[in-house]
């Protein structure tokens, strides 16, 4: 009789665990003590260009027996006391280490760091970098490079400059910045010389923020303590963990073998039916290949059979009906309040929803809010409590964000973006199955959410795993889909209610990156004088504006948007 896999693994693993336990004291013997090495002063990264360095001066308690004032500092370091106004303008309102700020030219405090014009010379003039210490949160939101660049450089798209200045530099916690989406509280980020705002420091990097990789490496003596710490109890712990994993793996393997042997002969192992999956053949239902009148003259050219097209995995998650109703009504309240105030609705590119409140991320700052919204992050975010939104009247009109889709959730907060705010191609990269599941879920929202009643979807080289009715068309190739979208410019195109142009918003989903000629046609769809299309591509193109990366576990990095969420909910 064959031995059971669990029993077989146990006979090997359990004696090993016993041996390790008995031998634990020997393994846990402390390593030889290593003398402490004094910390070496940190210097600025030599890889940073001169344009990202700044001259600065630390105010002294006195100079030649006299208290320091801006006029005397300007006279000594700039050669003209009347240039004190330049120093004042460079430093006005900047918070210093003691929590105070320069508000009047005649009031200085010892220890303050003053930025200086580039031609400053003399005793005490130092050349250093601007830097910022990442906070646990800012205005209640986790910090990301995009938001930091928006706040300190005036343009979130300049996050790439901060990334290049800090890439690979060891941080106080021993980690390093490797991708733009990941920063941790306490990290020190060097900044371009034109950075301004609260929290910016100047001069030598704070203790523990190491130089960039191009700086001299730590000495062998300094590395010795770390080497010594690798022995002892951590070794025992690592061995125990490895053996425990082997034991669990053996148990799981045995369970699967027994289960497979017990399964009926005709059953396909590991196969599950998704609740929202395609209907069985012959049940009379349509299987996701929608069609509608007037989709374009090329809509029927070159179609392949459905079985030849790559299938989408079932959507990662169907949209939450209750959350969708809440969001749709809140947006209707926004439209009603803006109309009552006689002002346009602000352009919204993102929505965040939790159990108590809703936030709108605006495409451009606007501090002139309407009831019940409150501004945050200098007008880039509007927030309101759900109970306040539910108490106000709504209007039944077209949504200001018809192409709003769910990115995912993080910490109980649902994050959505309006695809219509992208000014270029939206690229989805990463795990193939997870990426296809994501766009399948998007197609479901774009054709079924309460705010998307006017949106039509054309897919090429993919077949969304749902029945989108007359608003969803799935074609066999990228070229056919692009041709269909171009045909929507015709007079009989799908019309948006109340839109005098006669064209409603569309989303073109391409299962692979277009070739060179088709890519130029895609770009023309996005940049034409009456552009109504947004293009989502599984892959990368040179016209990418937003680039999202999806991991196999559902983790989604939204790149420049500064969001990290899970498509399967967390």
Secondary structure, 3 states (H helix, E strand, C coil): CCCCHHHHHHHHHHHHHHHHHHCHHHHCCCCCCCCCCCCCCCCCCCCCCHHHEEEEEECCCCECCECCCHHHHHHHHCCCHHHHHHHHHHHECCECCCCCEECCCCCCCCCCEEECCCCCCCCCCEEEEEEEECCCCECCECCCHHHHHHHHHCCHHHHHHHHHHHECCECCCCCEECCCCCCCCCCEEEECCCCCCCCEEEECCCCCCCCCCCCCCCCHHHHHHHHHCCCCHHHHHHHHHHHHHHHHHHHHHHHHHHHHHHCCCCCCCCCCCCCCCCCCCCCCCCCCCCCCCCCCCCCCCCCCCHHHCCECCCCCCCCCHHHHHHHHHHHHHHHHHHHHCCCCCCCEEEEEECCCEEEEEECCCCCCCCCCCEEECCCCEEEEEHHHHHCCCCCCCCCCCCCEEEEEEECCEEEEEEHHHCCCEEEEEECHHHHHHHHHHHHHHHHHCCCCCCCEEEEECCECCCCCHHHEEEECCHHHHHHHHHHCCCCCCCCCCCCCCCCCCEEEEECCCCCHHHHHHHHHHHHCCCCCEEEEEECCCCCEEEEEEECCCCEEECHHHCCEEECCCC
